[in-house]
């Protein structure tokens, strides 16, 4: 099995190195990751400047490792289009330093890396860690990947997986969890004046983790690994009200 891993924390991130080491027992690992920190870049791609690629030495055994000057989605695109001789059988993005809960999956470069894999019909997962203790990642990550390979038959659905930062004694298990309806990292802006006609803002944020009962935040904070299936269809579930189509237009007809 050929496995592609990426992230948004950069080629030297601990979580990426941990993930590569764990996945060696499943298949042949290729690492294609940003050259530096790219958190919260969402699904951005690079279109107005060249993408610099460097093959790098990696701390654990992998087939190849490359750093890319762009974003996670760029990494996946270059990996599939050129850097890998064969399309990967599996893509995993992470392990992110920090959780990806609720509406923050929209901003997440980690989740977007997995979604880009989904666009290529590659079975894809996003892994994130809520804290610093990765003991549970070591114990459960491979089992989750193997279960995903066996059970997820829809390449248009990714799994967003959040790991708790706890000991094995505190670990409760693995569960499905819906996304919280809130941002984990709401931003406020501190204003600094340069002159009376020029000023700038510095974004500041603290993780708040709104504990909606039964949400991904709630379960992870209780010691569970949460799995939330995600797909990319902003229209799905929206009401198609008749009035929308009466503003001087007509329904399209087939010819």
C-alpha positions, 0 to 999 in steps of 0.5 A: 500500500502506498501512503501519502502523508502531509500536514499544515505544521510543516515538514519538521513537525513532531506530529508528522514524524510520529505519523510517518513512523506509525504508518511504516507498518501499514505501507510505503510512506511518502511525505510531502509537507509544507516547508514551514508553518501553514496553520489556518490556511484553509484550502488555499492553493498557490497560483501567482508564484512558483512552488519550490520543492526540496527533497529532504532527509527525514528522521524516520524511514520513508520512501521519499520526503519533500518540503513544498513552499506552498500550502497543504493542498499544494502538497497533495496536488504536487504529490499526485501529479508529479512527485509520486510515480503511482497514485497513493492508496491512502492519504493522511494529514496530520498529526496536527498540533491542536484539535480541529473541532466544529466550524474550525474545520473550514479554516484548517489546513490539516483538514483541507489536505485530506479534502484535497485527497478526497478530490482525487478520489483517494481515501483520506483522513485528518488526524489532530491532537488536543494537547501535547501527550500523544500516548493515545495516538501511538496506541490507536492511530494504526487501528483507526487507519486499518478500520478506515481501510476496511470500512470506508467505501466512499472516497468522497467522505473523509474522517476527521479524527481528534485524539485526546491528550490523556493517559491510557488509564484515562482513555474511554474509547473511540466514538462518532461525534458531530461537529460542535457548532462553535469555533474552538479558537474565536479571534479578537483583534488588538488595535495598534495605531501607527499614525492617525491615518494608519493602524494595524490589528494583531489577532489573538485567540485562546482555545475555549472549547465550547462543551456542547453535549455530545459534540466532538469537543465534549467527547475529546475532553472526556477522553474519547477519540472522536471520528467525524465523517466529512464531505464537501458539498456546501449545497447539501441540505439547503432548502431550494425555495421556489421564490429564488427562481422568480427574479426575472429568470427561468428554470434551465431547460435541456436542449 
